[in-house]
Amino acid sequence: MNIQYRNTFEEVDWNQVSKIFEVNGWGARPPEKVKAAFQKSSFMRFAYIEGQLVGMGRTIDDGVYYAWVVDLAILPEFQGLGIGSTILKELEKDLEPFISTMLTAAPGKSGFYEKLGWIKQSAAYIWPRSEKQKREFTDNC
Ligand SMILES: CC(C)(COP(=O)(O)OP(=O)(O)OC[C@H]1O[C@@H](n2cnc3c(N)ncnc32)[C@H](O)[C@@H]1OP(=O)(O)O)[C@@H](O)C(=O)NCCC(=O)NCCS
């Protein structure tokens, strides 16, 4: 299968990005808001198969010291093909100059990151925005 990875916003179908969030259970994220958010990112990857956007990931950072990987998500029918790990490794390379690279694993995804060499930071905290988030991030495994 020919998978193409691109690191630009050009030709991105924001409706498809929005759909990838939605089908992965992250709720409705309107295309125009998603576009505005992604355009603040220094680094991003979009994965395409036969011209169809099937997954993405991006970073948020302060340009000098601190950086986070966020919004790594693949269409369910294309998960398990190495796309998520390829995007993550490419973003890790982009973030090499920063002194700190972090992410928050979605519930149930810690194993994916640990397999790829990420280590759990026992001192990380999140300010809970909802009861749901409180539950999710205290039961995360
Ligand atoms: C998590 C996610 C990004 C992984 O992407 P992917 O393309 O399916 O993963 P890959 O095919 O690159 O998998 C790499 C390895 O991680 C393993 N892996 C994948 N998901 C895993 C999980 N939840 N727990 C443990 N291992 C996992 C795979 O089995 C694979 O192992 P292998 O190399 O021994 O075969 C993808 O499943 C996804 O989009 N999930 C829904 C959105 C989400 O939760 N994103 C994470 C946000 S923090």
The ligand as an SDF file (V2000), in Angstrom:
LIG
                    3D

 48 50  0  0  0  0  0  0  0  0999 V2000
   -3.3040    5.2600   18.5260 C   0  0  0  0  0  0  0  0  0  0  0  0
   -3.1620    5.3400   17.0100 C   0  0  0  0  0  0  0  0  0  0  0  0
   -2.7240    6.7470   16.6150 C   0  0  0  0  0  0  0  0  0  0  0  0
   -2.0910    4.3310   16.5600 C   0  0  0  0  0  0  0  0  0  0  0  0
   -1.9080    4.4590   15.1780 O   0  0  0  0  0  0  0  0  0  0  0  0
   -1.7830    3.1680   14.2370 P   0  0  0  0  0  0  0  0  0  0  0  0
   -1.4320    3.6120   12.8830 O   0  0  0  0  0  0  0  0  0  0  0  0
   -3.0100    2.3520   14.3900 O   0  0  0  0  0  0  0  0  0  0  0  0
   -0.5770    2.4060   14.9520 O   0  0  0  0  0  0  0  0  0  0  0  0
    0.6210    1.6080   14.2650 P   0  0  0  0  0  0  0  0  0  0  0  0
    0.0600    0.7230   13.2090 O   0  0  0  0  0  0  0  0  0  0  0  0
    1.6800    2.5540   13.8790 O   0  0  0  0  0  0  0  0  0  0  0  0
    1.0760    0.7230   15.5140 O   0  0  0  0  0  0  0  0  0  0  0  0
    2.3920    0.6840   15.9970 C   0  0  0  0  0  0  0  0  0  0  0  0
    2.4680   -0.3740   17.0710 C   0  0  0  0  0  0  0  0  0  0  0  0
    1.6950    0.0410   18.2100 O   0  0  0  0  0  0  0  0  0  0  0  0
    0.7880   -0.9840   18.5730 C   0  0  0  0  0  0  0  0  0  0  0  0
   -0.4300   -0.3700   19.0970 N   0  0  0  0  0  0  0  0  0  0  0  0
   -1.3480    0.3400   18.4190 C   0  0  0  0  0  0  0  0  0  0  0  0
   -2.3180    0.7680   19.2540 N   0  0  0  0  0  0  0  0  0  0  0  0
   -1.9940    0.2910   20.4900 C   0  0  0  0  0  0  0  0  0  0  0  0
   -2.5940    0.3900   21.7830 C   0  0  0  0  0  0  0  0  0  0  0  0
   -3.7340    1.0660   21.9810 N   0  0  0  0  0  0  0  0  0  0  0  0
   -1.9750   -0.2140   22.8200 N   0  0  0  0  0  0  0  0  0  0  0  0
   -0.8160   -0.8990   22.6470 C   0  0  0  0  0  0  0  0  0  0  0  0
   -0.2010   -1.0210   21.4360 N   0  0  0  0  0  0  0  0  0  0  0  0
   -0.7810   -0.4400   20.3820 C   0  0  0  0  0  0  0  0  0  0  0  0
    0.5310   -1.7410   17.2840 C   0  0  0  0  0  0  0  0  0  0  0  0
    0.0840   -3.0520   17.5550 O   0  0  0  0  0  0  0  0  0  0  0  0
    1.8920   -1.7150   16.6470 C   0  0  0  0  0  0  0  0  0  0  0  0
    2.7110   -2.7240   17.1960 O   0  0  0  0  0  0  0  0  0  0  0  0
    3.7250   -3.5890   16.2660 P   0  0  0  0  0  0  0  0  0  0  0  0
    4.7120   -2.5860   15.7110 O   0  0  0  0  0  0  0  0  0  0  0  0
    4.3220   -4.5600   17.1950 O   0  0  0  0  0  0  0  0  0  0  0  0
    2.8710   -4.1950   15.1940 O   0  0  0  0  0  0  0  0  0  0  0  0
   -4.4860    4.9500   16.2880 C   0  0  0  0  0  0  0  0  0  0  0  0
   -4.8930    3.6960   16.7280 O   0  0  0  0  0  0  0  0  0  0  0  0
   -5.6020    5.9550   16.4440 C   0  0  0  0  0  0  0  0  0  0  0  0
   -5.7510    6.8690   15.6510 O   0  0  0  0  0  0  0  0  0  0  0  0
   -6.4540    5.7880   17.4880 N   0  0  0  0  0  0  0  0  0  0  0  0
   -7.6060    6.6430   17.6830 C   0  0  0  0  0  0  0  0  0  0  0  0
   -7.2120    8.0670   18.0270 C   0  0  0  0  0  0  0  0  0  0  0  0
   -6.3330    8.1020   19.2540 C   0  0  0  0  0  0  0  0  0  0  0  0
   -6.6990    7.6530   20.3300 O   0  0  0  0  0  0  0  0  0  0  0  0
   -5.1200    8.6730   19.0840 N   0  0  0  0  0  0  0  0  0  0  0  0
   -4.1510    8.7910   20.1570 C   0  0  0  0  0  0  0  0  0  0  0  0
   -4.2690   10.1070   20.7720 C   0  0  0  0  0  0  0  0  0  0  0  0
   -3.2490   10.2830   22.2270 S   0  0  0  0  0  0  0  0  0  0  0  0
  1  2  1  0
  2  3  1  0
  2  4  1  0
  2 36  1  0
  4  5  1  0
  5  6  1  0
  6  7  2  0
  6  8  1  0
  6  9  1  0
  9 10  1  0
 10 11  2  0
 10 12  1  0
 10 13  1  0
 13 14  1  0
 14 15  1  0
 15 16  1  0
 15 30  1  0
 16 17  1  0
 17 18  1  0
 17 28  1  0
 18 19  1  0
 18 27  1  0
 19 20  2  0
 20 21  1  0
 21 22  1  0
 21 27  2  0
 22 23  1  0
 22 24  2  0
 24 25  1  0
 25 26  2  0
 26 27  1  0
 28 29  1  0
 28 30  1  0
 30 31  1  0
 31 32  1  0
 32 33  2  0
 32 34  1  0
 32 35  1  0
 36 37  1  0
 36 38  1  0
 38 39  2  0
 38 40  1  0
 40 41  1  0
 41 42  1  0
 42 43  1  0
 43 44  2  0
 43 45  1  0
 45 46  1  0
 46 47  1  0
 47 48  1  0
M  END
$$$$
